[in-house]
Amino acid sequence: MKYLWDEQTSERAAHSWAVLVADSGDEAVHIYDLGAGGTLDDDIPALCLESGVEALVTLNVRDFGAKAYYYEALLDSGLHVIVVRPGKAKPDANTQMALVSHHTTYIQRHLATAPSPALVKVTFSAAKLRTLDELVAETSGDMK
């Protein structure tokens, strides 16, 4: 599987994670590796498809609802989405890497066997498959 870390994420975290996933034959690149910095959200699904990317890793610090349309467009394009949610922690490269590295096996296993595009929410305590509706409800306080 090929993962693309978007512009909100750290290049260092993306490159570090690339080392971890390479052992299983997966690949991870940062959007800057593709020379695509500044790509608009609406153009990310096409960029992913053109680049052979199957999953997008993105950072969501706050205001998930404002990004729901973006995640929906990615899923509609057949792409998996990994939403990294650091909570109150500073979302720097070390935090991002800590979040995804702790859950690498879960992410890889579940996305590799998902029958349709999946959305994975990654926090310090867990990585969980979620629907877009579940994530919107969680972030609006309607669901735990």
Secondary structure, 3 states (H helix, E strand, C coil): CEEEECCCCCHHHHHHHHHHHHCCCCEEEEHHHHCCCCCCHHHHHHHHHHCCCCEEEEECCCCHHHHHHHHHHHHHCCCEEEEECCCCCCCCHHHHHHHHHHCHHHHHHHHHHCCCCCEEEECCCCEEEECHHHHHHHHCCCCC
